[in-house]
Amino acid sequence: MGSAVILMCGLVAAAFWIGKKQKKPAATISSYMQPVPEPTVGLPVGDEIHILAGATRKYVDHAGKLWDPDTYFSGGTAVQSSIQHISRTQDPIIYRSSRQGDFSYNIPLKPGPYELRLHFAETQYGPENSGGGGEGSRTMSVTANGETLLQDFDVLADAGGERTAEIKVFHDVSPSRDGQLHLNFSGRNGSAMLSAIEILPGVHGQIRPVRIVARDVPYYSNDSRWWSPDAYFKGGQISSSQESAQETDDPEFYETERWGHFSYAIPVAPGKYTVTLYFIEHHAADTLDRVAPPQANSGPALQDRVFNVFCNGKTIVSKLNIVDEVGENRPLVRKIKGLEPNAQGKLLLEFVPVTRYATVSAIEVVPE
């Protein structure tokens, strides 16, 4: 009897020991099986700096951000442009002034990582501008605390044309030991230029998430994320619908769209990104009737909206038909992972119609 009890206790102890051995690798496996969390749900908070190079007045942009007149600069000349339209922005005022020549900015900053965004637009050189010329007419170099950010940078060539907003994004920028960020701009024959500087609270190793909604003003979604007003676009038009989106807890998010044949050139730093596209098809039948009216004795000539989406020339969404996918007034979300910027540091998203027009309600870009 005693030996039986001893044997039973031994079996229980062995089972307990084996169970502990099995639980340890199971926990390790589950941690690898969990989805990788998206970096930074919200935007980092802290002081922001917005400087209009060459400007003498403050300006509040469509996102509600206050831009200060030119400050902290040394050298160069303030230049004003009479150009009215600047592509890929709702705020052309930011690009109508500039500082040109060889110049520097010494900007006081608190310790920490920052995201630096440099804004440019070529309004002097190019076929339609007063200076004539084109690519190669202006090249420059930019350094931050002595480290090269841009070398032989040609605004017109990178932007793909004159009178076009061009933004360069850099992460992990921090002040030097004297508590200042030292930016230096130099060009061939003193031809460097700059339209504006943004310095934002940053995230180590990556840029801040980019969230754009197709409307004129910013938007806070139900998950407390801040979406900037439409930016980086070229072509197409914005419209809104009074029909409420179904099967979503945030129908207001889908009230607006950019439609037509259009593109977005979203500036990012080197790395891989997940792009999420938000679509909806409102009042499809009414729109189709307007676009393709019935022919006599032939019944209604209706065509579904079908379009493609390309990123840097590669197809990421092929022959999308929103009505076929989810029906009318229902959101459709497409997430594409592993996208990398082109040589100009952009995710160039092109929305190209197959039948009727392309559309998008919002775009989200998150570093992987």
MOPE-V743159 format. One record per helix or strand. SS is the DSSP state (h for helix, s for strand). FROM is the first residue (numbers start at 1). TO is the last residue. Records with the same first field share a line. If there is no record, write none. Layout:
SS->FROM-TO, FROM-TO
This chain:
h->2-33, 92-95, 155-159, 251-254, 284-291, 322-326
s->49-52, 59-60, 66-68, 73-80, 87-87, 97-108, 114-120, 126-126, 132-132, 140-144, 147-153, 164-164, 166-173, 180-187, 192-194, 196-201, 203-203, 206-206, 210-213, 219-220, 226-228, 233-234, 237-240, 246-246, 256-260, 262-267, 272-279, 295-295, 299-299, 306-311, 314-320, 330-330, 332-340, 346-355, 358-360, 362-367
